[in-house]
Amino acid sequence: MPSIQKKTPSILLVILAFFIVYTVWGSTYFFIAKALEGFPPFFLGTFRFIIAGLLLLAWCKLSGLAIFDRKSIFNSGISGLLMLGVGNGIVIWVEQFMTSGLVAIMVSSAAIWFVILDKKLWKQNFSNKFTAAGLIIGFLGVILLFWEQLSGFEVGQDKRTVLGMVLLIIGPIGWAGGSLYSKYHPGNNTNPAVSTAWQMLIAGVFFLPASIVSGEIEQFHFQDVPASAWWSIGYLIIFGSILAFSAYVWLLQVRSATQVSTYAYVNPVVAVLLAVFFADEMISGIQVIGLIVILGSVLLINLSKYKKSVATQ
């Protein structure tokens, strides 16, 4: 589990954290869809984040970390509600009736919202030609990746899908806003593991009223959940929440939000590869071009940071 560091973090640790966020979160679209085969959406959020939050909080306590700090809990609650309650909650809900590919392309807009909402770095981000070019090219790459799905979609055929697409515009705004709040308002306890635990726990509690009001809990029976859904939610708790989300929160503390936001462009790449290897889906030439363009955009966004790092060595 990454822990906060007083000195410049190891480049290998940073690369490992990025790798975890890039690959694990790219796979969660698939596992959310599988988990929804046995868990209703709001209860899925409640169960996943409360269990993950409690497990991580217990680990922090056993590690001797201070876990009860009013200001830190309050700040974690705000960022957790925005990221997990709004951002991830919308993803869970819309995946009931939208394909993970279409969800991925909409969520990729989060990378742009990071730049728009990060007022402290407006001058730096908008004056950097590599960052600006990388953001634009990356979004174009995602469009290429899912061009065939988008070209075959008819707006009038499914009002729920239209609503889902609107919500998936709001979701990335909530996620980017919560991420930036977490970065700039860590509270008194700056250990990312503790912050992550409270973010997940508070978000899980946030889903609970909706699950009760919608009648999900009353109609839900654990014995009816298929094994594949249990395996999927286990993966989401351990890898998607505890491991990847902890790495993400840590990265926000040691790297710029713009650089960290590149996960939004790489996750669809992972989603497509999973579809090809595990769902027997074919990948077209346009999608291959999209993959290459996306990876190129990530290099562009990070190029100036790499140059600066080399110059200071």
N, C-alpha and C positions, 0 to 999 in steps of 0.2 A: 504494500500500500504506500503510495507516494506520501511523504511527509514534508512539512514546510521546511525550507532551508534558509539559513542566514546568508550563506555565500551563493555565488552563482552556481546554479544547478548543473550537474553533469550533462553534457550534450547527449550521452548515451541514454540517460534517464529521460530526457526530453523526447528523444526519438522513440523510445519505448512507449511513453505515454501517448504520443501522437499515433503510433501504430495501433495501440489498443482502442483509442477513440475512433480512428478511421475504420478499422475492421469490425470490431464488436458492434458498434452502433449501426454499421451498414447491414449487419445481419439481423438486427432487432425488428426490422420491418417484417421479415419472414416469420420470426417467432411470435410477434404480436398477433399476426393473422392466425397462426396455429393455436395460440392460447385462447383466442376468441371463439374457437370451436367448443370450448368447455366453460369459459368464464364470460359473464356479461361485462360490458366495457367499464362501467364505473366501479364495479366490484373488483375487476382486474386491476385497476389503478389503486384501489384501497389495499387489496391483498399484497400486491407487488411492493408498493413503496413502504407500507407499514412494516412488513416483514424485513425488507432490506434495511430500513432505517433502524429498527431495533437491533438487528444483528450487528450493524456497523457501530451503533452507539455502545453496545456491549463490548465490542472489540476495543473501542477507544477507552472505555472505563478500565478494562483489564490491562490496557497498555499504560495506565497511569495518567492519561490525559484528562484535563479539566473539561467536563462536558456541560456544566450548568453555569451559564453566564447570560444574564437577561438580554443585554444588548446584542450579543452574538446570536442568540436564539431568535430574537426579533428580526435581525437582518437576514438570517438564514431562512426564516419563514417567508419573508417577502420575495426573495429570490427563488425559493422553492415553489411558491405558489405560481409565480410567473413562468418559470421554466417547465416544471413538471405538471402543475395543475392546469395551466392554460396551454402551453406548448405541446407537451407530451400527451395531455388529456385529449386534445383535439385529434392528434394522430390516432390514438386508440379508438376513439369514437368513430371516425370516418373510415377506418379500416374494416368496419363491419360491412360496408357496401362499396368501397373503392379499392382498386388494386394497389398493391404496395408500390408499384412503379410510378403510378400517377401521384400517389402521396409523396414519394421521394422527390419528384421534380418540384412540387409546390414547396416542400420544406426546405429545399436548397436555397430559396430566397433569403434564408436567415443570414447567409454570409453578407448579403448586401445591406441588410438591416443593421448588422454590427457596425458597418462603416457609417451609416446614416445617423445612428443613435449615439455613437461614441463621440460626443461633442468635444471632449478633451483632446482628441487626436484628429479633429477635422483638418487642421492645417497640414499635419504630417501625412495623413492618408490621401487627401484629395490633391496634394501637390506631388505625390509619388506616382510617376508614370507606370511603374511596374505593378504597383498595387491596383491602380485604377484599371489597367489593361487586364490584369489577372481576374478581377471580379467580373468584368464584362465577358471575357472569353470563357470563364468557367460557367457562367449562366447559359451562354450559348451552347456550350458543350453538353449541359444537362438537357437542354431542349432537343439537341440532336439525338441524345441517348434514348429519349422517349418520344421522338417525333412521330413514329408510326402509331403509338397509342393515342397521341393527341389528335392526329389527323383523322382517326377513325371515330372520334368522340362527337356526338351530336348533343348540343346543349339542351334541346327541348325534350330529349328522350327520358331523362331521369332528373326530377327536381331535387332529389336527395343528393345526387352527385354535384349539382350546381351549388347547393348549400355547403356541401363538403369542401368544394374548391374555395368558396368564400371564407369558410372557417380556416382553411389552410393558408390563407393570406394573413389572418389574424394571429394564428399560432406561432409562426416564426418571429413575429414582432414581440410577442410575449416572451419567447425563448431568448431572443437577443437582449431585450430589456432586462430580464432577470439575470442573465449572464453578466451583463455590464454592472448591474447593481451588486452582484456577488463579488466582482473584481474590485470595485471602488469602495465597498462598504463591508469589509470582512468582520467588523466588530472587534471586541477586545481579544477574543480567542481566534487567532488567525490560522490555526491548524486546519487544513482542508478536509481531513477525515471527519472531524467533529462537525464542521459546517455542512458537509455532504450528508451526514447522518440526520441532522435536524431538518435539512431541506427535504429529504425523502420522507421522513416521519410526518412532518407537517403537511406535505402534499398528500400523503396517504389519508390522513384525517380529513383533508379537504374533499376528497372524493366520496367519503362515507355518507354525508347527507343526501347527495344525488343518488347514490345507490339505494338508500332507504326509500326516498320519495318515489323513485321510479318503479319500486316494487321488485328490484333485482334480488335483494337479499331474501325476501319472502319466498320467491320462486326458485332460488338457487339451492342445489343439493350437491354436496361434495362427492357423493357416491356416483353421481351421473357424469362427472368430469372424465373424459377419456385420458388414457395414459399419455398420449402425444401432447395434450394440453398441459398436463402436469410437468412433463419434461421441459416444455417450452417456457412455462412460467418460472421454473427453477433456473433455466438459463437466463431469463430476463432479470431475476433477482440477483443472482451471483455475478454474472458477467456484465449484463447490460446496466445494472444499477450500481452494485457495490464496486466492481472493478473499473468499468469504463467511466461512470459518472464521477468517481473519486479522481481518476486521472484527469478528467476534463476540468473539474474545479481547481485542481492543482495547477494545470497548465494556464488557467486564467490568471493565476498569481505570478507566474514566471515568464509568460510570453504575452505579446500584445493580443487584444481581443480579435483584431483583424486576422492575425496569423492563425489563431486557434479556430476561427470560424471556417477555415478551409475544410473542416470535417464535413460540412454541408454539401460540398461538391464531390468528395470522395465516397461518402456513404452510398449514393446511387450506383457507383461503380461496383461496390461490393454486392449490392442488391441484385444487380444484373448477373454477376458471376455466380451467385448462389442459385439464381433461377436457371441458369444454363446447366450447372453441374448437379443440382439436386431436384429440380422440377422438370427436367428434360425440355426446357424451352430453348428455342433456337435464337442465336444472336446474329443480327444482320450486319451488313457492311456499314450502314449509317451508324449503328450502335458502336461498332468498333472505332469509328472515327470520333464519336462522342467521348468514348473512354480516353482516347489519346489527347483530345482537346482539354478535357477536365484535368488530367494529370499535368499537362503543360501549364494550365492556369495556376495550379498549386505552386509550381516551381516559380512562376512569375511573382506571385504574391510574396513568396518567401525570399526572393532573390536579393532584395535590398538588405534584409536582415542578415542573410548569409555573408554578403559583402562587408557589412558593418562588423560582424563577428570576426571575420578573418582579419580585418584591418586593425582590430584591437588586440590581436594575439601577438 
